[in-house]
Structure formats: structure tokens, C-alpha cells
Amino acid sequence: MSNYIDHRISTRVSTEFRRVVTGRTEIVQMANGRERRNAAWAFKKMQFSASFAMLTPESQEEVMSAFYAANAQLLLFRFRDHGDYRVTNSPIVGGIVGQSNAVQLTKRYSFGPAFADRIVQAVNKCTVKTPGGATFAGTFSQQLGTFDPSSNWEAGTYTWSGTFDCWVRFNSDEFDVTMQTLDIATTDVSLIEQVAYGS
């Protein structure tokens, strides 16, 4: 059974959330004053937070409905990160030359000679290009972000462009609301990005 609800929370809600890129780095202070650093996570996660009181009444109702329908932290749902939802000519990693194996789509972030790839799921649009720039036929999973080519991979760098959402879940099993007045309720809402899986 899948762990997600294939439905996106509305734009009016998602634009009111603050976005934070989270990772985990293990830092050990050495006797000589230097540091030894290790990345504990292979991939960063997005976290989104909002003050319930700052949301519009319509957004509050939608967030509360999503909490009940998703059974708190149990099920994921789509969230549009308006600060980062487009991919342009990102390299495709994992295509085996001479085979037609499916690959997981990723987005590449480059900084000088360094780069990091991010797993992309909840894909809305996907166009794959061959090393020569021609469109490469295949099918993609909108939910899991995998691309299954119709023919074998050839040597060279394939790229893809498109748009995607994040799969997120609530970051707590509690929705602790304080009614300040009959019209104003306060609580902190936190959503965290997760990887979806199929049935």
C-alpha cells in the first residue's frame, strides 16, 4: 500500500509557509582545534512551517482537513515549494548504456566544481533529452519520479526538464490549537519532506 495521498495542498496555503532546507552534519572537535565533519544524511530535506494564526481562515480549514485526512504523520501529500519547483537540463544519473533500465529523476545543484543531486518525486512535467538534444521517448511516474525509457540508453549525458512538488507529512501527531478569541486560533504547523513509495 502506498504511503501518500496524491493531492496537492492549495497555492493559497503553500505560499504562506516558510521554507527551510535541512540536513545533518556530524561535527567532531579535535584536540588540535580543527574539526572533522561528516554528512549524516545523503540528501537534504525541505521543511515548511507556518503560524496557524497568520493563515487565512480558508487556509486554516484546509490545513486542519489535511491533518485529519492524512492521519497526522501517517500519510504524505503534495506540497508546491514555490521557491524551488522547476528543473532545467538536469543530468540523468543511472542510465546503463545498452539497456533500457528505469532511473530515478534528480535535480542537480552546482556551485563551481562541486554539486549535489536531490531525489525528485511528485513530478508534474518531464521532458528528457538525448546527448544530441533530441526528445527521448519514455514514460515517467508522476508519484515516484522514475523515468522508464522506450529504448536503450546510449553513451553521453541525458538531461531532463520539468516541474515537481514535494511529498510532505505533518511533523507531529498533535495539532495543539489555542483559541485566542472565537475567530483567532494559534499553533505552529510544521511539514517535512519525505520519500514516497508505491504499493
C-alpha positions, 0 to 999 in steps of 0.5 A: 500500500502506498504511503501518500495521498496524491493531492496537492495542498492549495497555492493559497496555503503553500505560499504562506509557509516558510521554507527551510532546507535541512540536513545533518552534519556530524561535527567532531572537535579535535584536540588540535582545534580543527574539526572533522565533519561528516554528512549524516544524511545523503540528501537534504530535506525541505521543511515548511512551517507556518503560524496557524494564526497568520493563515487565512481562515480558508487556509486554516480549514484546509490545513486542519482537513489535511491533518485529519485526512492524512492521519497526522504523520501517517500519510504524505501529500503534495506540497508546491515549494514555490521557491524551488519547483522547476528543473532545467537540463538536469543530468540523468544519473543511472542510465546503463548504456545498452539497456533500457533500465528505469532511473530515478529523476534528480535535480542537480545543484552546482556551485563551481566544481562541486554539486549535489543531486536531490531525489525528485518525486511528485513530478508534474512535467518531464521532458528528457533529452538525448546527448544530441538534444533530441526528445527521448521517448519514455514514460515517467511516474508522476508519484515516484519520479522514475523515468522508464525509457522506450529504448536503450540508453546510449553513451553521453549525458541525458538531461531532463526538464520539468516541474515537481512538488514535494511529498510532505507529512505533518511533523507531529501527531498533535495539532495543539490549537489555542483559541485566542478569541472565537475567530483567532486560533494559534499553533505552529504547523510544521511539514517535512519532506519525505520519500514516497513509495508505491504499493 
